[in-house]
């Protein structure tokens, strides 16, 4: 029998609808009857008792909101009767005991990755183009079209074919609404590659490097250096204009600071010192082509699972995110930590309400106080700008049951599992300690994934309940759906479906193990995530301003 309602934590005073429920019907949970006073759509919540003004609303065992007026038992939670609230947090001496999961199934397992000279292991082998300033974006676009088409990395051929088909139909006077397009398929993206051991040529187009504050340029420099140093990157081409705030010298200093023994092929071109645009582009293509012949000699080889660095992210979240996909990914995180690997949990605006739990799990007091300082500064900056973490949920989040930021955040924090927090990292800081790391980034999907990759994530698990076509240039991004309906509707972007958890067909633990198995295959190049196949190479640097 399929469960229709769920109580997430014993202390909660709300129940979650797993299926649509009808006003007036009686539902039973744990021997208690609830007569519904409203229609309760799947993913939404209703109250287990009468609520009066100011009464605390508890979900995931923590304060997530307060009642704004009287709400009857069986009433729907909505934005009118519930407003965001969360408990204050502080550092306190706390002995946290972690019960690691059974990892016997994965002990001794390896993945086939690209072993770098510094001992890190990449899950992909990319060549990276970096502009130090937005003025070079057009040159990058020209180079991308030339190299992607000739070397077999383009994925837009089917759309060109489709457009050509429409042109021919128009020329022949055919009805364009009825033009036959079913024969247009997706080609194998790796079939025509010239360099079989080069997984892609990636381009970090951005809008920074000049015109903003010098602090913005300084942060961007550290970010670009982090990407050049990334274990999934084997070689780099840098294009500079020459007069911008972010000088090549600054970038090289940041790269040297991050990686004193940097030994990857690195080519730098400055347009204001070149003879012409044509000369610049041709030389950049020629040098890069030679570099590609070198990194193509690198082959995958076995490496322990402990070498994986897993970023966990959610976007386009729904009311099932904190029930299926996020806790399943959290179990995957715990498995990887128990095996000696590294997990990166970020999105600080989406940890609102979960702060005390994370502080109590942090092993080092200095790291715990760093987390408090970063969270407090971020929250204060948002409030000073006339906003606040409470404004984080999007219209789509709210429509699908995430009424307050604390509800969204406590569900989002589930992606980090239950292991102790080993370290806290500011934006662009590299992860140097195995285990769970907290990384300061916005909740914004692309700004967050951009930051995770900068801290060293070699795979990203991205959970979604509504569907989000997002990826990263250097870090393969795996999409994990919270429900069956999304997987059916947007199967072209979804890799893993956690709908069976909602349907009662799989446990969180079983799903978490399945996800880790997929990660091992993706890290080995045995399966290619949809975001990689579609070249969803999203890259947005954070300027350290207010971004939720």
N, C-alpha and C positions, 0 to 999 in steps of 0.2 A: 504493500500500500504506500503510495507516495505521500510524504509529509507535506501538509499544506501551510503550516506555520512553524516558526522557529524562535526559540529564546536563546540568544547568543551567550549570555553570561548569567549565572544564578542570581546576581544582584540586580539585573535589569528590571525596569518597570514598563517596558514596551515589548511587543512581539512583532516579528517580521513576517509578512505574507510572502510565501513562496509561489503562490498562485493567486489569481484574481479572486477576491472574496466579495460577496454581495451584501449590501445594506439589509439589515433585518435578520440575516442568518445567524445561527448559533454555532460557534466553533469551540472545540474543547482542547485545552492544553494542560497536561499534567493533572487531569482530574477536575479542572476548573472550567466553567462555562463562561463564554464571552458573547454577548449579543452585540453585533456590529451596528453602530449608529451611522456609519457612512460606508460607501463602496471603498474597498481597500484594494488597490491594484497591486499586482505582484511587485516586490521590491520595497513597498512602502510599509509603514509601521502603524500599529494602533496601541492604545494605552490599556494597561492591565488593571487600572484603578481610576477612580475619579481624581482629577487633578485640579488644584486651585492655583490662583495667581502666585507666581514665584516658586512653585514646587519644582524641585530638581528632577530632571529627566535623565535617567541612567541607561546607558547602552554600552556594550563591551565592558561592563562593570565600572564605568567611569562617568562623570558628569559630562553630558554633551549638550545640554540646553536647559532652559527654564520655561515653565508654562506662562503664557501671557494672559490667559483668562481661564475661566472654568472649562474643563474638557471632560466629558463623561467617559466612564469606562467603556471600552469598545470604540472610542472615537479615533478618527484619523489624525496622525501627526502631519501638520502642514506648516507653511511659512508664516501663517497668521497666528497660530496658537503656540508656536515654538520658536524661540530665539536662541542663538548660540550662547553657550556658557561653558567655561572650563575651569578646573581647579588651578590655583597658583602652584608653582613648583619651586624647589630649592634643593641645594645639596644637603644630604644628610648621610651620616654613616649608615651603611646598609650592607648586610651580608647576603649576596645573591647566590643562590644555588641553582645551577643549570643541570638539567637531566638530558644529556645528549641522546639523540636517537640512535637506534641500532643501525650501524653502517656496514655490517658484515657482508651484505650483498654487494657493496661497492669497494671493499678493501682490496688493494692490489690492482684495481682497474687503472687504465691509462687512456689518454686521448692522443691523437696524432696531430701535433702542433709544430709551429716553427720556432725552434730553439734559438734564442739570440745570444750573443757573446756575453751579455751580462747575467745570463742565467734565467731571465724571464722567458716565457713561452707565449707566442702569439697564436691566436686561433685563425688568423688570416695573414696573407702576405700582400700588402698594398704598397703602391707608390703614391706619394702624396704631393699635391701642388698647393702651395701656401702663398697668398697675396699678403703683403704687409699693409696694404691699404686698398680701399674699395675701388680706387682708380684702375686697378689691374684686373678687376672682375671680367671686363670684356675680353681681355687677352686670354684669361683662363677659359672663357666660354669657347673661343676660337680653337684653342688647343684641345679642349675636351672633345669637341666635335671631330677634330682631325684624328685624335688618338683612339677615341672610343669606336669610331666607325671602322677604322683600318685594322685595329688590333682585336676586334671582336667583343667589345664590352658594351656596345649600345643595346638598349632594350626597347627602343622606340620604333623599331622597324614595323611592328604590326600596326601601329597607328599611322605611319606613313603609308603603309599599304591600304589601310582603311580610307585615308584621305584621297589617295589616288583612285580608289574604287568609286568614291563619290564623284570625283571629277569626271571620270569616264561615264558614269551614269548620267550626269548633267549634260555632257556633250551629246549623248545619244537620246536626250529628251525623256529619260526614264523618271518615274515618280521616286523622288529621293526618300520619301517616308517608307517606301516599299523596296528600296534597293537591297539586294541580297548581300549580307555581310557575314553569314554564318561560317563561311570557309576561311575566314581570317583567324589564324591561330597564333599561339605564342611559340616562338622558336626557342630551342635550347640555348640558353645564354652562354654556355661554356663551349659549345660545339665548334665555334670558329675562332677561338682564341689562339693567337700566335704564341703567347707565353703561357704554357700550361700551369706553371707554378706561381704565376702572378694572379692573385684573386681579383684585382681591380686597380684602376687608376682613379684616385679620388681628388676632389677639388673643394677647398674650404672658402668658397665665396662668402664675403661678409660685408658689412657696411661701416666698418671702423677703420682705425689706423690714423685718422686725421680729422680735424674739424670739431672733434669733441674735446673733452678735458684731457689733460696730460695723464691724469689718473686712469681714464678709460684706455688710453693707448698702452699704459704700463700693464694693466690687467690683461689686455688682449695679447701683449707680447708673451706673457707667462702662459696664456692659454695655447697660443700657437706653438710655443716651445714644447709644451706638454704633448701636443699631438705629434710633433716631429719625433719625440722620444718614445711614442707609444709602441708597445711590443708587437702590435699588428702592422706597424709601418716599417718597411724595409729600406726605403729611399725617399728623398725629398727634393723637390724643386721649388725655390722661392722666387717670386716675382715682386720687385719693388719699383716704385716710381722714382723716389730719390729725395723729394723735399718734404715728405710727410712727417707727422709727429713720431710715429713708430719707425725708427731707423733700423736698418739691418744690424747695426752694431748692438742695439738694445736687445733685439731678438737673439743674437748670437751669445750675448752675455747671459741671458736667461736660460738658453739651451745648455751652455757650459755649466751654469750653476746647478741645473737639474741633472745633467748627465755629464760629469767631468770627462768621461772616457767615450763620449759619443763617437761612433765609428761607422755610421751608415753613409752611403753616398749622399752628398748634399751639394746641389748646384744653385747658385745665386745669380740672378740677373736684375740689373737696374736699368730701367727704361731711359732715364735721362742721360745715361752714359752710353747708350747704344747708338748705332749709326742710323737705325730706322726701326719702325715697328715690325716690319717684315723681317729684318735681320734678327731682332730680339726673339720673335716667335719661332723662326726656323732654328735658331741656335738652341732655344729651350727644348724644342721637340727633338733635335738631334742628340743633345746631351742626355735627355731623359731616355731616349730609345736605347742608347748605349748602357745606361744604368739599368734599364729593364732586362737587358741580356744578362747582366750580372746577378740581379736578385732572382732571376728565373732558375739559377743554379741551386737555390735553397730549396730543400725538400722537407716535407713533413716527417717527423719522427716521434716515437712514443715518449710521452711525458706523464708524470703522475697527476692525478686529478687535483692535487693540492696546488698546482700551478695555475689553476683557473681563478680569474678575478671576475666575479659576477655582480653586475649592477642590477638593482631591482627598481622598477618604476611602474607607476600606474597613470593612465590618462584616459579621458573619456569614460570616467568611472561611473558605476551605477550602484543601485542598492544591493546587488549581489557581490560586488567587488570584495567587501570585507568578509564575505561568507564562503566564497568558493576560491576564486583565483588568487587573491592576496594571501590567505592562510596556506594555500597549497604551495605557492612560491616561497612562503615563509618556511615551510617544512623542507623544501629544496635547499633553502639557505642554511638551515640547521644541519642538514646532511653534509653540505659542502664544508661548513665550518668544522664539523666533527672529523672530516677527512683532511683537515689542514689547509683548506682553501680560504679565499677572501671574498667577502660580500660587502657591497657598498649600498647603503640606504641613504637617500638624499631627500630633497623636497621639504625644506624646513617649514614653510607655511602649512604643509600637510602633515606635520607632527604635532600640531596644536591639540592639546588634550592628552597626548601620550608622553609629554615631556617627563613627568615624574617617573614613569615606568622605565624610560630610557636612562634617566639619570641614575636610578637605583641599580640598573644593570651595568653601568660603566665602571670598569675595574679600577681606573686610575682617577684620583681626585682632580688632578690638573686637567685631564681630558673632560671630566664632568663639568668643571667650572668653565672650560672653554665652550662647551655646548650651551651652557646657560648664557654666557656672554654673547655668543653669536645669535641665539634665539631672541634674547632681549633686545639687542641692537636692531635686528631685522624687524621685529614687531614694532618697536618704537618708530623706526623710519617709516613704516607703513602708516602708522597712526598720525605721524607728523605731516604726512602727505594727504591726510583726510580720508584714509582708507583703513585697513586692518585685516588681520588674518580671517576674521569672521566673514569677509567678503569674497573669500576664495572660491566657494562652490559656484560653478557656472550654471546657466539656465538648464543645460542638459543634465547636469548632476542632480539638480533639485527636482526636475521633472521625473527622474528615475529613482527618487527616494533618499537622496543625500541632502537633508533639509538644513543641517548646520555644518560649519567647518569641522567641529569636533567629531561629528559622526563620520564625515569623510576622512578625517585625519586618523582617528583611532582604527578605522578599517584599513587605511593606507599603511599604517605602521606595521600591520600584520606581515607585510612582505619581508620584514627583517627577521622574522622568526623569533626565537626565544633565547638565543645565545647571548653571552656577555658582550658588551660593547668594548672593543679593544682600543679604539682610537676615534678622535673627532678631527675632521679635516676642514679647513677653510677652502673656499673655491680655488681650484687648480692645484691644491696641495696633493702630492702623490701618496697613495696608500703604501706604507712600508711594513705594516704589521698584519699578519694573517688573522683571520677572524672577521667579526662584524665591525665595520667602520661607518660612522655617520659623516656625510659630506654636505656642506652648506651650499645649496643651490635653490633657485626658485622652484615653485611647483609647476610652472610652465613646462609643457612636455619637452620641447626641444632645448630650452635653456638647461633643463635638468639632465637630459641625456648627454648634451654637450659637456656638462660639468662632470658627469660620471666617467666619461671616456678620458677626460683630462686627468682624473685621479687614477686611471689605469685599468678601468673595466675592459675586459677582453670579450665579454658577452653581456648583453643586456636582456633581462626578462621584463617585458612590458605588458602589464595586464590591462585589459580594457573591457568595459561592459557595453559601451556604445559604438566602439570602432574608431580607431585612430590610425591614419596612414602615415606613420612616423618611423624614421630610422636614424642611423648615424653613419657618417662617412667611413669611420675606421673601426667601429665596433658593431659586429653583427647583432641585430636586434630581433628578438624572438617575441612574437605577439601571442598573448595568452588570453583567450576569451573567458568571460565569467559565465556565459550561458549558451545554450544550444541555438537559440534563435539568432544571435549575432553570428555564430559560426556558419549557419546556413546562409544568412543574408550577405555576409562579407567574407566568405571563405577564401577569396583571393588575397586577403591580407592577414588571415589568421593561421597560426601554426599549430597551436595547442588549444583544445577545448576543455574547460573545466565544468561545463554544463552537467556532466554526470554526477558531480558532487551535489548540485542542487536537486537533481532527480533521485538522489539516494542510491545511485548505481556504483559509486566509488567513494572511498573515504578520502579525507584530506591527505593522509599518509600515503595511500596508494597513488593519488594524483601527484603528490610531491616527488615520489620516486620516478614516475613516468616523465615528469618534467626534467629531472636530472639526467635520465637516459637520453632525452632529446638533446640536452645541452652537450653531452659527451659526443653525440653524433655530429652536432653542428660545429663543435670545436675541432672536430677531426676532418671537417669538409665532406662528411658522408651525406649530410642533408644541408640544403641551403635555405635559410629563413626567407619568407616572402618579401620582407622589407629589403633584403639584399638583392633578390631577383628583380625587384622593381626599381632598383637604384634610388631608394628613398634615403638620400644622403642629407638629412636636415642638420643644419649647423647654425646656432644662434648664440653668439657670445653674450654673457651677462655683463652689463655695465655697472653692476653693483647698485643700481637704483632700485626703486620699489617695483617688484614684479612678483605677482602671486601665482 
